Amino acid sequence: ESVYFFSVMTTPPLHLVPDTDAHQQYTQWLIAEDPATLLHLDGGTYGRPITQAGVLLAYQEAYPKRFDHRFPFREGNLLCCNSYYACLSAVGEHIGHVDCLVVDSPVLGGTVGWLFMVYVVPAHRGRGWGKALVRQALRTFVGSCRTVYLTVLDDNPRAKQMYISVGFDVVNRISLPGVDGTVNVMAIEVPEEA
């Protein structure tokens, strides 16, 4: 079992800002993204080709279904989904996106968090911004839940290793209908206070 400790910084180099543009910038990034990367990110949730309407529909209809009986490892009731852009503090540039979901999941022991759609734009990958984004996203769960989960495909070893370096542990390995390969369910404990 991992325990995640937050470092204290007066001005983090990266911070999260609420997604207030109805996912428009995020959608534009996805439209320009490599198809293989998209498959790792959404598994087709947003439809193909990617459109603004498809992204909005996924948030309205697909997200709640991700916690129904078809997904017994995380079955529960979606309480909220907060979407954020990762913003470089020094220049104000948005370089990524993440969804922070809170779910009442009896199979996982109550109220838990889920990270969905962790995304860093290609020009900023490989520089540690993914880790910084995840660490900032974990802060959003402080006070609302103690455990945060995510899933990552086995054939995405870079992402899996990045999550491990943040403190996530693989707690389950599953197969899902329509998904090629094994899905790793990963979890981390967050502190009660930041």
BAKOLVO-193269 format. One line per 4 residues: number of its first residue (from 1); their letters; for each residue x, y, z of N, C-alpha, C, O. Coordinates in steps of 0.05 Angstrom, whole numbers. Last residue first. Example, Ala and Ser with C-alpha at 12.3 -4.5 7.8 and 13.67 -1.06 7.14 Angstrom:
2	SA	257 -45 142 273 -21 143 258 1 157 268 23 161 | 264 -114 156 246 -90 156 264 -66 156 285 -66 169
end
This chain:
194	AEEP	-74 368 51 -52 374 32 -29 385 48 -8 392 36 | -101 314 89 -97 342 85 -73 346 66 -55 331 66 | -102 260 83 -127 273 91 -126 303 87 -146 316 84 | -67 236 24 -69 244 53 -95 258 58 -109 267 39
190	VEIA	-86 179 -16 -79 208 -13 -82 216 16 -98 204 31 | -62 120 -44 -75 132 -21 -66 162 -20 -43 168 -24 | -75 94 -108 -57 108 -91 -74 119 -68 -97 126 -71 | -78 43 -160 -89 58 -138 -67 72 -122 -44 63 -121
186	MVNV	-97 14 -223 -77 24 -204 -90 42 -183 -111 54 -189 | -109 -38 -264 -123 -20 -246 -102 -12 -225 -90 -29 -212 | -90 -50 -330 -80 -49 -302 -97 -29 -287 -101 -6 -295 | -114 -93 -378 -117 -67 -366 -108 -68 -337 -116 -86 -322
182	TGDV	-87 -128 -434 -94 -127 -405 -95 -98 -396 -79 -81 -404 | -116 -129 -501 -95 -129 -480 -106 -127 -452 -130 -124 -448 | -165 -91 -530 -143 -110 -535 -123 -107 -513 -114 -85 -506 | -231 -86 -512 -204 -75 -507 -183 -96 -512 -184 -117 -499
178	GPLS	-279 -112 -516 -273 -91 -536 -246 -78 -532 -239 -61 -548 | -285 -124 -447 -295 -129 -474 -288 -106 -492 -292 -82 -485 | -223 -127 -411 -249 -114 -416 -258 -121 -444 -242 -122 -462 | -186 -159 -361 -192 -157 -389 -220 -145 -391 -238 -151 -376
174	IRNV	-141 -136 -308 -167 -146 -319 -167 -145 -349 -150 -132 -362 | -109 -133 -248 -105 -135 -277 -129 -149 -289 -136 -171 -280 | -100 -91 -191 -116 -111 -206 -108 -110 -235 -100 -89 -245 | -65 -56 -171 -81 -71 -151 -99 -92 -164 -110 -109 -151
170	VDFG	-4 -25 -177 -24 -42 -192 -39 -59 -171 -26 -74 -156 | 3 38 -145 8 10 -146 -12 -4 -163 -36 4 -164 | 31 104 -149 9 85 -154 20 56 -154 42 51 -161 | 73 139 -145 65 125 -121 41 106 -125 33 94 -105
166	VSIY	99 161 -188 83 180 -171 75 166 -145 70 180 -125 | 119 116 -211 138 135 -200 124 156 -183 137 167 -165 | 72 93 -230 86 79 -209 105 99 -195 108 99 -171 | 61 129 -272 42 127 -249 56 113 -225 52 121 -202
162	MQKA	105 117 -305 102 144 -294 83 144 -270 89 156 -249 | 95 64 -319 118 71 -303 116 98 -290 125 102 -268 | 48 72 -350 47 56 -326 71 62 -308 67 65 -284 | 69 103 -392 49 115 -374 48 99 -348 46 110 -326
158	RPND	104 66 -414 114 92 -405 94 104 -385 103 115 -365 | 73 21 -429 91 19 -407 102 46 -397 108 49 -373 | 21 4 -453 29 32 -450 49 33 -426 43 46 -406 | 1 -47 -453 18 -39 -476 25 -9 -476 32 1 -497
154	DLVT	-33 -48 -410 -7 -61 -407 12 -52 -430 36 -50 -426 | -69 13 -399 -64 -11 -414 -36 -22 -410 -17 -6 -407 | -94 36 -337 -74 39 -358 -70 12 -372 -68 -8 -359 | -137 71 -293 -131 47 -309 -111 55 -331 -111 77 -341
150	LYVT	-139 92 -225 -138 98 -253 -133 71 -267 -127 51 -254 | -161 118 -161 -155 97 -180 -151 108 -208 -160 131 -213 | -150 138 -95 -154 147 -122 -144 125 -140 -123 113 -136 | -174 143 -29 -161 126 -49 -169 136 -77 -193 142 -82
146	RCSG	-200 180 3 -173 172 10 -159 156 -12 -134 157 -13 | -239 239 -12 -235 210 -12 -206 203 -7 -188 220 -11 | -241 292 3 -265 279 -7 -263 249 -9 -283 235 -7 | -192 309 24 -217 315 39 -242 302 28 -262 302 42
142	VFTR	-163 312 -39 -159 314 -10 -184 324 3 -196 344 -4 | -170 314 -93 -186 294 -78 -183 296 -48 -197 283 -33 | -135 350 -114 -164 357 -116 -181 337 -100 -204 343 -94 | -86 326 -111 -93 346 -91 -122 353 -91 -133 360 -70
138	LAQR	-84 296 -158 -88 282 -132 -96 302 -110 -112 295 -92 | -70 337 -195 -97 325 -195 -104 310 -169 -126 311 -160 | -17 344 -181 -36 366 -176 -65 355 -177 -81 364 -161 | 3 294 -198 6 303 -170 -14 325 -163 -26 325 -142
134	VLAK	-9 296 -253 -22 276 -236 -20 284 -206 -39 281 -191 | 24 339 -269 -5 340 -273 -19 321 -254 -38 328 -241 | 75 318 -257 65 343 -243 35 345 -245 21 353 -226 | 76 275 -292 78 271 -263 67 294 -248 51 291 -230
130	GWGR	74 304 -340 53 284 -334 52 279 -304 31 278 -292 | 121 334 -340 95 348 -336 73 329 -330 54 336 -316 | 169 310 -351 160 309 -324 133 323 -319 123 323 -296 | 181 308 -404 194 329 -389 185 330 -359 192 348 -345
126	GRHA	151 277 -438 178 268 -432 194 288 -416 218 286 -413 | 113 327 -474 117 300 -463 146 294 -458 164 305 -471 | 103 374 -499 111 375 -471 115 348 -458 119 346 -434 | 84 364 -550 108 381 -548 119 382 -519 141 390 -515
122	PVVY	36 333 -542 61 321 -550 86 338 -546 107 327 -539 | 2 348 -480 6 353 -508 33 343 -517 52 343 -501 | -23 299 -437 -3 320 -440 1 323 -470 5 304 -484 | -76 272 -398 -65 279 -425 -46 302 -423 -51 323 -410
118	VMFL	-119 228 -371 -94 243 -365 -80 247 -391 -72 228 -405 | -172 206 -370 -163 223 -392 -139 241 -384 -139 265 -388 | -186 202 -300 -192 195 -328 -178 215 -346 -174 238 -339 | -180 180 -236 -168 198 -256 -174 186 -283 -169 163 -289
114	WGVT	-225 175 -183 -215 163 -207 -203 185 -225 -215 207 -227 | -237 164 -113 -231 181 -136 -222 164 -159 -211 142 -156 | -292 140 -73 -264 138 -83 -262 158 -106 -281 168 -117 | -332 120 -21 -326 142 -39 -297 141 -46 -279 142 -29
110	GGLV	-333 49 -15 -344 75 -9 -336 96 -30 -334 90 -53 | -308 1 -30 -309 8 -2 -319 36 4 -314 46 26 | -312 -17 -80 -286 -7 -73 -286 5 -45 -267 18 -36 | -364 -32 -84 -344 -53 -89 -316 -43 -81 -298 -60 -76
106	PSDV	-391 17 -77 -392 -3 -56 -371 -25 -59 -360 -35 -39 | -373 78 -93 -369 51 -104 -369 31 -81 -348 28 -67 | -384 139 -114 -392 123 -92 -393 94 -101 -411 86 -116 | -332 178 -142 -352 157 -146 -358 144 -119 -340 138 -103
102	VLCD	-306 232 -175 -312 221 -149 -336 202 -152 -356 209 -164 | -255 247 -222 -282 237 -217 -284 227 -188 -265 216 -178 | -221 290 -260 -221 280 -233 -250 273 -225 -266 290 -222 | -187 291 -320 -213 290 -308 -210 277 -281 -199 255 -278
98	VHGI	-139 335 -351 -145 312 -334 -174 314 -323 -184 336 -319 | -91 360 -396 -118 358 -387 -121 333 -370 -107 314 -374 | -40 408 -418 -51 381 -413 -79 383 -402 -90 405 -398 | -21 459 -423 -6 437 -436 -17 410 -432 -5 390 -441
94	HEGV	-33 527 -429 -45 501 -423 -30 479 -438 -26 481 -462 | 9 578 -404 2 561 -427 -10 535 -417 0 522 -398 | 29 614 -367 0 612 -370 -9 594 -393 -33 594 -400 | 82 619 -354 73 631 -379 43 629 -384 33 641 -403
90	ASLC	88 598 -303 105 620 -311 94 634 -336 96 659 -339 | 53 553 -298 50 577 -282 64 601 -293 53 623 -292 | 21 518 -346 48 525 -337 46 552 -323 37 572 -335 | -35 479 -329 -26 505 -338 3 510 -328 8 508 -304
86	AYYS	-80 431 -348 -54 436 -334 -42 461 -347 -40 463 -371 | -150 437 -339 -127 440 -356 -102 443 -339 -104 455 -317 | -200 391 -315 -180 412 -311 -160 413 -334 -155 393 -347 | -264 372 -293 -244 372 -314 -226 396 -310 -235 418 -304
82	NCCL	-298 332 -249 -285 358 -252 -262 356 -272 -244 340 -269 | -354 299 -236 -331 298 -254 -322 326 -258 -336 343 -268 | -389 263 -184 -381 287 -198 -357 282 -216 -341 263 -211 | -411 212 -175 -420 235 -160 -413 261 -173 -429 280 -174
78	LNGE	-431 153 -203 -414 176 -208 -426 201 -194 -448 209 -199 | -436 95 -166 -451 119 -175 -432 142 -178 -419 151 -159 | -408 32 -188 -417 51 -169 -432 74 -182 -440 72 -205 | -355 -13 -203 -384 -7 -204 -392 13 -181 -383 10 -159
74	RFPF	-305 -31 -214 -308 -3 -204 -337 6 -203 -343 30 -201 | -309 -83 -230 -286 -76 -213 -287 -47 -203 -273 -40 -184 | -352 -86 -265 -356 -94 -237 -333 -87 -219 -336 -85 -195 | -376 -57 -313 -349 -53 -301 -350 -60 -272 -348 -43 -255
70	RHDF	-428 -66 -324 -409 -76 -343 -380 -74 -333 -362 -86 -344 | -458 -38 -286 -453 -67 -281 -433 -79 -301 -421 -100 -295 | -425 27 -288 -448 10 -286 -439 -20 -284 -415 -25 -281 | -387 65 -298 -389 55 -270 -413 37 -266 -422 33 -244
66	RKPY	-391 85 -348 -366 72 -341 -366 61 -312 -347 48 -304 | -438 113 -351 -439 85 -358 -413 70 -351 -413 46 -349 | -421 166 -340 -436 151 -320 -437 121 -326 -438 105 -307 | -391 174 -391 -378 173 -365 -395 159 -344 -385 141 -330
62	AEQY	-428 174 -434 -410 152 -431 -398 151 -403 -394 129 -392 | -460 223 -430 -472 196 -430 -453 173 -424 -460 155 -409 | -430 270 -423 -458 269 -414 -468 240 -411 -483 234 -392 | -380 259 -445 -382 269 -417 -410 266 -406 -414 261 -383
58	ALLV	-396 244 -497 -382 224 -479 -384 233 -450 -389 217 -432 | -416 291 -517 -434 269 -513 -421 248 -494 -435 237 -477 | -369 321 -521 -390 330 -503 -409 307 -496 -417 304 -474 | -343 291 -561 -330 295 -535 -352 302 -514 -353 291 -493
54	GAQT	-378 297 -604 -372 270 -593 -360 272 -566 -366 255 -548 | -377 352 -613 -402 340 -605 -397 312 -593 -410 305 -573 | -324 358 -630 -332 371 -605 -358 358 -595 -361 354 -571 | -297 295 -652 -311 320 -657 -318 332 -630 -318 318 -610
50	IPRG	-257 246 -681 -261 263 -658 -275 288 -666 -267 302 -685 | -291 202 -727 -270 219 -719 -277 235 -694 -301 239 -688 | -304 167 -668 -284 172 -688 -299 181 -713 -320 169 -720 | -314 173 -596 -322 169 -623 -300 175 -643 -280 187 -636
46	YTGG	-296 177 -545 -304 202 -557 -314 198 -586 -323 218 -598 | -281 124 -533 -303 137 -518 -314 161 -533 -338 166 -533 | -238 98 -553 -260 102 -571 -284 117 -558 -304 121 -571 | -199 97 -514 -210 72 -523 -234 75 -541 -250 56 -544
42	DLHL	-172 142 -495 -201 140 -492 -214 114 -501 -237 110 -496 | -114 133 -495 -127 154 -479 -156 147 -474 -165 147 -451 | -101 94 -531 -92 91 -503 -107 110 -485 -113 104 -462 | -123 117 -577 -133 91 -567 -125 87 -538 -141 77 -523
38	LTAP	-90 162 -583 -118 165 -576 -130 140 -565 -145 140 -546 | -42 139 -599 -44 152 -573 -73 155 -564 -79 151 -541 | -58 122 -650 -50 102 -630 -51 114 -602 -59 100 -583 | -69 171 -677 -90 152 -671 -83 131 -650 -100 123 -634
34	DEAI	-42 232 -652 -36 207 -665 -58 186 -657 -65 184 -634 | -83 292 -651 -67 271 -638 -64 247 -656 -81 241 -674 | -118 331 -668 -91 332 -679 -73 308 -670 -51 305 -679 | -162 321 -636 -165 320 -665 -137 318 -679 -134 304 -699
30	LWQT	-141 332 -585 -147 305 -593 -150 301 -623 -141 281 -634 | -137 388 -587 -113 372 -583 -118 343 -592 -101 332 -606 | -191 401 -592 -172 408 -613 -146 392 -611 -135 383 -631 | -210 383 -542 -219 370 -567 -200 376 -590 -194 358 -606
26	YQQH	-184 420 -509 -178 391 -506 -186 376 -532 -171 360 -542 | -211 466 -524 -182 464 -529 -174 434 -528 -158 425 -544 | -265 451 -509 -258 459 -536 -228 456 -542 -220 444 -562 | -291 438 -461 -271 418 -473 -262 426 -501 -252 409 -515
22	ADTD	-318 483 -445 -333 460 -455 -315 441 -471 -323 430 -491 | -282 517 -420 -288 522 -449 -303 499 -461 -302 495 -486 | -264 509 -370 -288 525 -372 -296 530 -401 -314 546 -407 | -232 470 -330 -238 469 -358 -265 484 -361 -286 473 -355
18	PVLH	-195 502 -278 -219 488 -288 -223 491 -318 -217 512 -330 | -126 489 -275 -147 509 -277 -172 494 -288 -169 477 -305 | -69 469 -238 -93 462 -252 -113 485 -252 -116 499 -232 | 0 485 -250 -23 484 -233 -47 476 -251 -46 478 -275
14	LPPT	70 482 -246 46 474 -261 23 474 -241 25 465 -219 | 106 499 -210 111 506 -238 87 499 -255 84 510 -277 | 76 528 -151 83 505 -167 87 513 -196 73 530 -207 | 98 568 -105 87 572 -132 94 547 -149 116 546 -159
10	TMVS	113 543 -57 97 568 -56 84 573 -83 61 582 -84 | 103 475 -42 117 495 -59 100 521 -58 75 519 -58 | 111 415 -11 100 441 -8 116 461 -24 141 462 -21 | 92 351 -37 113 370 -30 100 398 -28 81 404 -43
6	FFYV	53 300 -9 54 323 -26 77 341 -17 82 345 6 | 57 231 -9 64 255 6 66 278 -14 80 276 -34 | 20 173 -8 29 195 -25 34 220 -8 16 228 7 | 32 107 5 23 132 17 36 154 1 60 154 -4
2	SE	13 43 -19 29 67 -21 16 90 -6 -8 91 -4 | 17 -24 0 0 0 0 18 25 0 35 28 17
end
